[in-house]
Amino acid sequence: MGRGSPIPPMLRRKIVEQYQKGVSQRKIAKSLKLSSSTVHNNIRRFRESGTISVRKGQGWKTILDACDLRVLRWHCITYRNATVMEITTWAQEYFQKTLSVNTIHCAIRRCRLKLNGSKKKPYLNRIQKRRRFLWAKAHLKWTVAKWKTFLWSDESKFEVLFGKLGRHVIRTKEDKDNPICYQRSVQKPASLMVWGCMSACGMGRLHIWKGTINAERYIQVLEQHMLPSRRRLFQGRPCIFQHDNARPHIASITISWLRRRRIRVLKWPACSPDLSPIETFGAS
């Protein structure tokens, strides 16, 4: 128990009961997980007054009253990501009182709040899980022959240069100011985007381009690489094209192009990369 914080009456009663049974103060402190001074002070108070109650006004006075704690609780809930130091700075300006970090930390606990590490955002929310379940239920009775009619596609981004190069360098003590030994920094790392497709009949074409992709460039990739791969792999047989829900894929001009070409597209639930075999193939 902290200094100035009286222990609960039930705990004081247990101290007196064990003391009256002849248990030593050291054993009482060990069994109740209290300090020896706390046990000694409570027993001394019982000897002098014959009661276990604490006199009114005993102990340290709290700096923040109940109204201040309500304001502090509202501020902590409003700014949940603020540090204790930031909350202390705000409290000193708002309450016009000299407050320490430990005082604010204890006050936050008195507000029935606790400083915890932020939880990572779930990969799937409740709606996405429901849609994936309905998607799997709708395709549960599809045969292997049906799945062999799919042309799977995906893109991957590869960094050619990273943001910082040469974090470690082999040098002598005198070479620390040599420009060759400086850490190289790349403001805008160069990257490559690779598009590919595959099916049960084999691998399709790969296309590599620099920079980001938009709907117009994606349609060019489909015309130059997806359609030839589709003709070569399926040889005129009907097939279903699959791509994820990236913005260039679901753009209005992309959807219109696919409809004009009479290309059947598989309806794809959000956040479902594990449903595509191209993900497992690319990871291996």
VEXKOLVEX-530626 format. One record per residue (C-alpha): residue in one letter; chain; y, x, z. Coordinates in Angstrom, 1 decimal, decimal comma. Example, Ala and Ser with C-alpha at 12.3 -4.5 7.8 and 13.67 -1.06 7.14 Angstrom:
<r resn="A" chain="A" py="-4,5" px="12,3" pz="7,8"/>
<r resn="S" chain="A" py="-1,1" px="13,7" pz="7,1"/>
END
This chain:
<r resn="M" chain="A" py="0,0" px="0,0" pz="0,0"/>
<r resn="G" chain="A" py="3,5" px="1,3" pz="-0,8"/>
<r resn="R" chain="A" py="6,1" px="2,1" pz="1,7"/>
<r resn="G" chain="A" py="7,9" px="-1,0" pz="3,0"/>
<r resn="S" chain="A" py="5,3" px="-3,3" pz="1,6"/>
<r resn="P" chain="A" py="3,6" px="-5,2" pz="4,4"/>
<r resn="I" chain="A" py="-0,1" px="-5,8" pz="4,0"/>
<r resn="P" chain="A" py="-1,5" px="-9,4" pz="3,7"/>
<r resn="P" chain="A" py="-2,2" px="-11,2" pz="7,0"/>
<r resn="M" chain="A" py="-5,9" px="-11,4" pz="6,2"/>
<r resn="L" chain="A" py="-6,1" px="-7,7" pz="5,9"/>
<r resn="R" chain="A" py="-4,2" px="-7,2" pz="9,2"/>
<r resn="R" chain="A" py="-6,7" px="-9,6" pz="10,8"/>
<r resn="K" chain="A" py="-9,6" px="-7,6" pz="9,6"/>
<r resn="I" chain="A" py="-8,0" px="-4,4" pz="11,1"/>
<r resn="V" chain="A" py="-7,7" px="-6,1" pz="14,5"/>
<r resn="E" chain="A" py="-11,2" px="-7,5" pz="14,4"/>
<r resn="Q" chain="A" py="-12,8" px="-4,2" pz="13,7"/>
<r resn="Y" chain="A" py="-10,6" px="-2,5" pz="16,3"/>
<r resn="Q" chain="A" py="-11,7" px="-5,0" pz="18,9"/>
<r resn="K" chain="A" py="-15,3" px="-4,2" pz="18,0"/>
<r resn="G" chain="A" py="-14,7" px="-0,6" pz="18,8"/>
<r resn="V" chain="A" py="-14,6" px="0,8" pz="15,3"/>
<r resn="S" chain="A" py="-12,5" px="4,0" pz="15,0"/>
<r resn="Q" chain="A" py="-9,3" px="3,9" pz="13,1"/>
<r resn="R" chain="A" py="-10,6" px="6,4" pz="10,5"/>
<r resn="K" chain="A" py="-13,6" px="4,2" pz="9,7"/>
<r resn="I" chain="A" py="-11,4" px="1,1" pz="9,5"/>
<r resn="A" chain="A" py="-9,1" px="2,9" pz="7,0"/>
<r resn="K" chain="A" py="-12,1" px="4,1" pz="4,9"/>
<r resn="S" chain="A" py="-13,8" px="0,7" pz="4,8"/>
<r resn="L" chain="A" py="-10,6" px="-1,3" pz="4,0"/>
<r resn="K" chain="A" py="-9,3" px="1,5" pz="1,6"/>
<r resn="L" chain="A" py="-6,1" px="1,8" pz="3,5"/>
<r resn="S" chain="A" py="-4,2" px="4,9" pz="4,8"/>
<r resn="S" chain="A" py="-4,7" px="6,0" pz="8,4"/>
<r resn="S" chain="A" py="-1,0" px="5,5" pz="9,1"/>
<r resn="T" chain="A" py="-1,2" px="1,8" pz="8,0"/>
<r resn="V" chain="A" py="-4,1" px="1,1" pz="10,2"/>
<r resn="H" chain="A" py="-2,5" px="3,0" pz="13,2"/>
<r resn="N" chain="A" py="0,8" px="1,1" pz="12,8"/>
<r resn="N" chain="A" py="-0,9" px="-2,3" pz="12,7"/>
<r resn="I" chain="A" py="-3,0" px="-1,5" pz="15,7"/>
<r resn="R" chain="A" py="0,0" px="-0,3" pz="17,7"/>
<r resn="R" chain="A" py="1,9" px="-3,5" pz="16,8"/>
<r resn="F" chain="A" py="-1,0" px="-5,5" pz="18,1"/>
<r resn="R" chain="A" py="-1,1" px="-3,6" pz="21,3"/>
<r resn="E" chain="A" py="2,6" px="-4,0" pz="21,9"/>
<r resn="S" chain="A" py="3,1" px="-7,6" pz="20,9"/>
<r resn="G" chain="A" py="-0,4" px="-9,1" pz="21,0"/>
<r resn="T" chain="A" py="0,0" px="-10,6" pz="17,5"/>
<r resn="I" chain="A" py="-0,6" px="-9,5" pz="14,0"/>
<r resn="S" chain="A" py="2,5" px="-11,1" pz="12,4"/>
<r resn="V" chain="A" py="5,3" px="-9,0" pz="11,0"/>
<r resn="R" chain="A" py="8,7" px="-9,4" pz="12,6"/>
<r resn="K" chain="A" py="11,4" px="-11,1" pz="10,4"/>
<r resn="G" chain="A" py="13,5" px="-8,6" pz="8,6"/>
<r resn="Q" chain="A" py="11,0" px="-5,8" pz="8,9"/>
<r resn="G" chain="A" py="10,6" px="-3,5" pz="5,9"/>
<r resn="W" chain="A" py="12,8" px="-2,4" pz="3,0"/>
<r resn="K" chain="A" py="15,0" px="-5,0" pz="1,3"/>
<r resn="T" chain="A" py="14,4" px="-5,7" pz="-2,3"/>
<r resn="I" chain="A" py="17,2" px="-4,7" pz="-4,7"/>
<r resn="L" chain="A" py="16,5" px="-7,5" pz="-7,2"/>
<r resn="D" chain="A" py="16,2" px="-11,1" pz="-5,9"/>
<r resn="A" chain="A" py="14,3" px="-14,0" pz="-7,4"/>
<r resn="C" chain="A" py="17,1" px="-14,9" pz="-9,8"/>
<r resn="D" chain="A" py="17,3" px="-11,2" pz="-11,0"/>
<r resn="L" chain="A" py="13,5" px="-11,2" pz="-11,5"/>
<r resn="R" chain="A" py="13,7" px="-14,3" pz="-13,7"/>
<r resn="V" chain="A" py="16,3" px="-12,6" pz="-15,9"/>
<r resn="L" chain="A" py="14,2" px="-9,4" pz="-16,0"/>
<r resn="R" chain="A" py="11,1" px="-11,3" pz="-17,0"/>
<r resn="W" chain="A" py="13,0" px="-13,1" pz="-19,8"/>
<r resn="H" chain="A" py="14,3" px="-9,8" pz="-21,1"/>
<r resn="C" chain="A" py="10,8" px="-8,1" pz="-21,0"/>
<r resn="I" chain="A" py="9,2" px="-11,0" pz="-22,9"/>
<r resn="T" chain="A" py="12,0" px="-11,1" pz="-25,5"/>
<r resn="Y" chain="A" py="11,8" px="-7,3" pz="-26,0"/>
<r resn="R" chain="A" py="8,1" px="-6,6" pz="-25,5"/>
<r resn="N" chain="A" py="8,1" px="-3,2" pz="-27,3"/>
<r resn="A" chain="A" py="10,9" px="-1,8" pz="-25,1"/>
<r resn="T" chain="A" py="10,0" px="1,2" pz="-22,9"/>
<r resn="V" chain="A" py="10,6" px="1,2" pz="-19,2"/>
<r resn="M" chain="A" py="13,4" px="3,6" pz="-19,6"/>
<r resn="E" chain="A" py="15,2" px="1,3" pz="-22,1"/>
<r resn="I" chain="A" py="14,7" px="-1,7" pz="-19,7"/>
<r resn="T" chain="A" py="16,1" px="0,4" pz="-16,8"/>
<r resn="T" chain="A" py="19,2" px="1,2" pz="-18,8"/>
<r resn="W" chain="A" py="19,7" px="-2,4" pz="-19,7"/>
<r resn="A" chain="A" py="19,1" px="-3,6" pz="-16,1"/>
<r resn="Q" chain="A" py="21,7" px="-1,1" pz="-14,7"/>
<r resn="E" chain="A" py="24,3" px="-2,4" pz="-17,1"/>
<r resn="Y" chain="A" py="23,4" px="-6,1" pz="-16,7"/>
<r resn="F" chain="A" py="22,9" px="-6,2" pz="-12,9"/>
<r resn="Q" chain="A" py="25,6" px="-3,6" pz="-12,2"/>
<r resn="K" chain="A" py="23,2" px="-1,9" pz="-9,7"/>
<r resn="T" chain="A" py="21,8" px="1,6" pz="-9,3"/>
<r resn="L" chain="A" py="18,1" px="1,1" pz="-10,4"/>
<r resn="S" chain="A" py="15,4" px="3,7" pz="-10,9"/>
<r resn="V" chain="A" py="12,5" px="3,7" pz="-13,3"/>
<r resn="N" chain="A" py="10,1" px="3,2" pz="-10,5"/>
<r resn="T" chain="A" py="12,1" px="0,2" pz="-9,2"/>
<r resn="I" chain="A" py="12,0" px="-1,5" pz="-12,6"/>
<r resn="H" chain="A" py="8,3" px="-0,7" pz="-12,9"/>
<r resn="C" chain="A" py="7,6" px="-2,4" pz="-9,6"/>
<r resn="A" chain="A" py="9,8" px="-5,3" pz="-10,6"/>
<r resn="I" chain="A" py="7,9" px="-5,8" pz="-13,8"/>
<r resn="R" chain="A" py="4,7" px="-6,1" pz="-11,8"/>
<r resn="R" chain="A" py="6,4" px="-8,6" pz="-9,5"/>
<r resn="C" chain="A" py="7,2" px="-10,6" pz="-12,6"/>
<r resn="R" chain="A" py="3,5" px="-10,9" pz="-13,2"/>
<r resn="L" chain="A" py="3,8" px="-8,7" pz="-16,3"/>
<r resn="K" chain="A" py="1,9" px="-5,5" pz="-17,1"/>
<r resn="L" chain="A" py="2,6" px="-2,6" pz="-19,4"/>
<r resn="N" chain="A" py="-0,4" px="-2,4" pz="-21,7"/>
<r resn="G" chain="A" py="-1,1" px="-0,6" pz="-25,0"/>
<r resn="S" chain="A" py="-0,4" px="-2,8" pz="-28,0"/>
<r resn="K" chain="A" py="-3,5" px="-4,2" pz="-29,6"/>
<r resn="K" chain="A" py="-4,2" px="-3,5" pz="-33,2"/>
<r resn="K" chain="A" py="-3,7" px="-6,4" pz="-35,6"/>
<r resn="P" chain="A" py="-7,0" px="-8,0" pz="-36,6"/>
<r resn="Y" chain="A" py="-8,1" px="-7,2" pz="-40,1"/>
<r resn="L" chain="A" py="-8,8" px="-10,9" pz="-40,7"/>
<r resn="N" chain="A" py="-7,0" px="-13,9" pz="-39,2"/>
<r resn="R" chain="A" py="-8,6" px="-17,3" pz="-38,5"/>
<r resn="I" chain="A" py="-7,6" px="-18,8" pz="-41,9"/>
<r resn="Q" chain="A" py="-8,9" px="-15,8" pz="-43,9"/>
<r resn="K" chain="A" py="-12,2" px="-15,9" pz="-42,0"/>
<r resn="R" chain="A" py="-12,6" px="-19,6" pz="-42,8"/>
<r resn="R" chain="A" py="-11,9" px="-19,1" pz="-46,5"/>
<r resn="R" chain="A" py="-14,4" px="-16,2" pz="-46,7"/>
<r resn="F" chain="A" py="-17,0" px="-18,4" pz="-45,0"/>
<r resn="L" chain="A" py="-16,4" px="-21,2" pz="-47,5"/>
<r resn="W" chain="A" py="-16,5" px="-18,8" pz="-50,3"/>
<r resn="A" chain="A" py="-19,9" px="-17,4" pz="-49,2"/>
<r resn="K" chain="A" py="-21,2" px="-20,9" pz="-48,6"/>
<r resn="A" chain="A" py="-20,2" px="-22,0" pz="-52,1"/>
<r resn="H" chain="A" py="-22,0" px="-18,9" pz="-53,7"/>
<r resn="L" chain="A" py="-25,0" px="-18,9" pz="-51,4"/>
<r resn="K" chain="A" py="-27,4" px="-20,3" pz="-54,0"/>
<r resn="W" chain="A" py="-26,3" px="-18,1" pz="-56,8"/>
<r resn="T" chain="A" py="-29,2" px="-16,1" pz="-58,3"/>
<r resn="V" chain="A" py="-29,4" px="-12,4" pz="-59,1"/>
<r resn="A" chain="A" py="-29,1" px="-13,2" pz="-62,8"/>
<r resn="K" chain="A" py="-25,9" px="-15,0" pz="-62,1"/>
<r resn="W" chain="A" py="-24,4" px="-12,1" pz="-60,3"/>
<r resn="K" chain="A" py="-25,3" px="-9,7" pz="-63,1"/>
<r resn="T" chain="A" py="-22,9" px="-11,6" pz="-65,4"/>
<r resn="F" chain="A" py="-19,9" px="-10,3" pz="-63,4"/>
<r resn="L" chain="A" py="-17,5" px="-7,5" pz="-64,5"/>
<r resn="W" chain="A" py="-16,1" px="-6,0" pz="-61,3"/>
<r resn="S" chain="A" py="-12,8" px="-4,1" pz="-61,3"/>
<r resn="D" chain="A" py="-10,5" px="-2,4" pz="-58,9"/>
<r resn="E" chain="A" py="-7,7" px="0,2" pz="-58,6"/>
<r resn="S" chain="A" py="-7,4" px="3,3" pz="-56,4"/>
<r resn="K" chain="A" py="-4,4" px="5,4" pz="-55,6"/>
<r resn="F" chain="A" py="-4,8" px="9,2" pz="-55,3"/>
<r resn="E" chain="A" py="-2,1" px="11,5" pz="-53,8"/>
<r resn="V" chain="A" py="-1,6" px="14,6" pz="-55,9"/>
<r resn="L" chain="A" py="0,8" px="16,2" pz="-53,5"/>
<r resn="F" chain="A" py="1,2" px="15,4" pz="-49,9"/>
<r resn="G" chain="A" py="4,4" px="15,1" pz="-47,8"/>
<r resn="K" chain="A" py="4,0" px="18,4" pz="-46,1"/>
<r resn="L" chain="A" py="2,2" px="21,5" pz="-47,3"/>
<r resn="G" chain="A" py="1,4" px="24,7" pz="-45,5"/>
<r resn="R" chain="A" py="1,5" px="23,6" pz="-41,8"/>
<r resn="H" chain="A" py="-0,4" px="26,8" pz="-41,1"/>
<r resn="V" chain="A" py="0,2" px="30,2" pz="-42,7"/>
<r resn="I" chain="A" py="-1,3" px="33,6" pz="-42,2"/>
<r resn="R" chain="A" py="1,5" px="36,0" pz="-41,5"/>
<r resn="T" chain="A" py="2,8" px="38,8" pz="-39,3"/>
<r resn="K" chain="A" py="5,4" px="38,4" pz="-36,6"/>
<r resn="E" chain="A" py="8,0" px="39,9" pz="-38,9"/>
<r resn="D" chain="A" py="7,3" px="37,5" pz="-41,7"/>
<r resn="K" chain="A" py="8,4" px="34,4" pz="-39,9"/>
<r resn="D" chain="A" py="11,7" px="34,3" pz="-41,9"/>
<r resn="N" chain="A" py="10,1" px="35,1" pz="-45,2"/>
<r resn="P" chain="A" py="10,6" px="32,1" pz="-47,6"/>
<r resn="I" chain="A" py="7,0" px="32,4" pz="-48,7"/>
<r resn="C" chain="A" py="5,9" px="31,5" pz="-45,2"/>
<r resn="Y" chain="A" py="8,1" px="28,4" pz="-45,0"/>
<r resn="Q" chain="A" py="6,6" px="25,0" pz="-44,8"/>
<r resn="R" chain="A" py="6,9" px="23,2" pz="-48,1"/>
<r resn="S" chain="A" py="8,1" px="19,6" pz="-48,0"/>
<r resn="V" chain="A" py="7,7" px="17,1" pz="-50,8"/>
<r resn="Q" chain="A" py="10,2" px="14,2" pz="-50,6"/>
<r resn="K" chain="A" py="8,3" px="11,9" pz="-53,0"/>
<r resn="P" chain="A" py="4,6" px="12,8" pz="-53,2"/>
<r resn="A" chain="A" py="3,2" px="12,5" pz="-56,7"/>
<r resn="S" chain="A" py="0,3" px="10,0" pz="-57,1"/>
<r resn="L" chain="A" py="-2,1" px="8,8" pz="-59,7"/>
<r resn="M" chain="A" py="-3,4" px="5,2" pz="-60,1"/>
<r resn="V" chain="A" py="-7,0" px="4,9" pz="-61,4"/>
<r resn="W" chain="A" py="-8,3" px="1,6" pz="-62,8"/>
<r resn="G" chain="A" py="-12,0" px="1,1" pz="-63,4"/>
<r resn="C" chain="A" py="-14,6" px="-1,6" pz="-64,0"/>
<r resn="M" chain="A" py="-18,4" px="-1,9" pz="-63,7"/>
<r resn="S" chain="A" py="-21,2" px="-4,4" pz="-64,0"/>
<r resn="A" chain="A" py="-25,0" px="-4,5" pz="-63,6"/>
<r resn="C" chain="A" py="-25,2" px="-3,4" pz="-67,2"/>
<r resn="G" chain="A" py="-23,4" px="-0,1" pz="-66,6"/>
<r resn="M" chain="A" py="-20,0" px="1,5" pz="-66,1"/>
<r resn="G" chain="A" py="-16,9" px="0,5" pz="-67,9"/>
<r resn="R" chain="A" py="-13,8" px="2,5" pz="-68,9"/>
<r resn="L" chain="A" py="-11,5" px="4,3" pz="-66,5"/>
<r resn="H" chain="A" py="-7,7" px="4,4" pz="-67,0"/>
<r resn="I" chain="A" py="-5,3" px="6,8" pz="-65,2"/>
<r resn="W" chain="A" py="-1,6" px="6,4" pz="-65,1"/>
<r resn="K" chain="A" py="1,3" px="7,7" pz="-62,9"/>
<r resn="G" chain="A" py="3,5" px="5,7" pz="-60,7"/>
<r resn="T" chain="A" py="3,1" px="2,1" pz="-59,6"/>
<r resn="I" chain="A" py="1,7" px="-0,8" pz="-61,6"/>
<r resn="N" chain="A" py="3,3" px="-4,1" pz="-62,5"/>
<r resn="A" chain="A" py="2,1" px="-7,2" pz="-64,4"/>
<r resn="E" chain="A" py="3,1" px="-5,9" pz="-67,8"/>
<r resn="R" chain="A" py="1,3" px="-2,6" pz="-67,4"/>
<r resn="Y" chain="A" py="-1,7" px="-4,3" pz="-65,9"/>
<r resn="I" chain="A" py="-2,0" px="-6,6" pz="-69,0"/>
<r resn="Q" chain="A" py="-1,9" px="-3,5" pz="-71,2"/>
<r resn="V" chain="A" py="-4,8" px="-2,0" pz="-69,1"/>
<r resn="L" chain="A" py="-6,8" px="-5,2" pz="-69,6"/>
<r resn="E" chain="A" py="-6,2" px="-5,2" pz="-73,3"/>
<r resn="Q" chain="A" py="-7,0" px="-1,6" pz="-73,9"/>
<r resn="H" chain="A" py="-9,8" px="-1,0" pz="-71,4"/>
<r resn="M" chain="A" py="-11,2" px="-4,2" pz="-69,9"/>
<r resn="L" chain="A" py="-11,8" px="-6,1" pz="-73,2"/>
<r resn="P" chain="A" py="-13,6" px="-3,1" pz="-74,9"/>
<r resn="S" chain="A" py="-15,7" px="-2,6" pz="-71,7"/>
<r resn="R" chain="A" py="-16,6" px="-6,3" pz="-71,7"/>
<r resn="R" chain="A" py="-17,7" px="-6,3" pz="-75,4"/>
<r resn="R" chain="A" py="-19,7" px="-3,1" pz="-74,9"/>
<r resn="L" chain="A" py="-21,5" px="-4,1" pz="-71,7"/>
<r resn="F" chain="A" py="-22,2" px="-7,7" pz="-72,4"/>
<r resn="Q" chain="A" py="-22,3" px="-7,7" pz="-76,2"/>
<r resn="G" chain="A" py="-20,9" px="-11,1" pz="-76,7"/>
<r resn="R" chain="A" py="-22,7" px="-12,8" pz="-73,7"/>
<r resn="P" chain="A" py="-20,5" px="-14,8" pz="-71,3"/>
<r resn="C" chain="A" py="-19,3" px="-13,0" pz="-68,3"/>
<r resn="I" chain="A" py="-17,0" px="-13,6" pz="-65,3"/>
<r resn="F" chain="A" py="-14,2" px="-11,1" pz="-64,6"/>
<r resn="Q" chain="A" py="-13,3" px="-10,2" pz="-61,0"/>
<r resn="H" chain="A" py="-10,2" px="-8,6" pz="-59,6"/>
<r resn="D" chain="A" py="-8,5" px="-8,9" pz="-56,2"/>
<r resn="N" chain="A" py="-5,3" px="-10,7" pz="-55,2"/>
<r resn="A" chain="A" py="-2,9" px="-7,8" pz="-55,9"/>
<r resn="R" chain="A" py="0,5" px="-9,0" pz="-57,1"/>
<r resn="P" chain="A" py="0,1" px="-7,8" pz="-60,7"/>
<r resn="H" chain="A" py="-3,2" px="-9,7" pz="-60,8"/>
<r resn="I" chain="A" py="-1,9" px="-13,1" pz="-59,7"/>
<r resn="A" chain="A" py="1,4" px="-12,9" pz="-61,6"/>
<r resn="S" chain="A" py="2,1" px="-15,9" pz="-63,8"/>
<r resn="I" chain="A" py="2,1" px="-13,8" pz="-67,0"/>
<r resn="T" chain="A" py="-1,2" px="-12,3" pz="-66,1"/>
<r resn="I" chain="A" py="-2,7" px="-15,7" pz="-65,4"/>
<r resn="S" chain="A" py="-1,3" px="-17,0" pz="-68,7"/>
<r resn="W" chain="A" py="-2,8" px="-14,0" pz="-70,6"/>
<r resn="L" chain="A" py="-6,2" px="-14,6" pz="-69,1"/>
<r resn="R" chain="A" py="-6,1" px="-18,2" pz="-70,0"/>
<r resn="R" chain="A" py="-5,1" px="-17,5" pz="-73,6"/>
<r resn="R" chain="A" py="-8,0" px="-15,1" pz="-73,8"/>
<r resn="R" chain="A" py="-10,3" px="-17,6" pz="-72,3"/>
<r resn="I" chain="A" py="-11,5" px="-15,1" pz="-69,7"/>
<r resn="R" chain="A" py="-13,1" px="-16,8" pz="-66,7"/>
<r resn="V" chain="A" py="-12,0" px="-15,2" pz="-63,4"/>
<r resn="L" chain="A" py="-13,9" px="-15,3" pz="-60,1"/>
<r resn="K" chain="A" py="-11,9" px="-17,0" pz="-57,3"/>
<r resn="W" chain="A" py="-11,4" px="-14,3" pz="-54,7"/>
<r resn="P" chain="A" py="-10,7" px="-14,8" pz="-51,0"/>
<r resn="A" chain="A" py="-7,9" px="-12,7" pz="-49,4"/>
<r resn="C" chain="A" py="-8,8" px="-9,4" pz="-47,7"/>
<r resn="S" chain="A" py="-12,4" px="-9,2" pz="-49,1"/>
<r resn="P" chain="A" py="-12,9" px="-5,7" pz="-50,4"/>
<r resn="D" chain="A" py="-16,4" px="-5,5" pz="-48,9"/>
<r resn="L" chain="A" py="-17,6" px="-8,4" pz="-51,1"/>
<r resn="S" chain="A" py="-17,2" px="-6,2" pz="-54,2"/>
<r resn="P" chain="A" py="-19,9" px="-3,7" pz="-55,1"/>
<r resn="I" chain="A" py="-17,3" px="-1,4" pz="-56,7"/>
<r resn="E" chain="A" py="-15,9" px="-0,7" pz="-53,2"/>
<r resn="T" chain="A" py="-19,3" px="0,6" pz="-51,9"/>
<r resn="F" chain="A" py="-19,8" px="2,5" pz="-55,2"/>
<r resn="G" chain="A" py="-16,4" px="4,1" pz="-55,0"/>
<r resn="A" chain="A" py="-16,8" px="5,1" pz="-51,3"/>
<r resn="S" chain="A" py="-20,0" px="6,9" pz="-52,1"/>
END
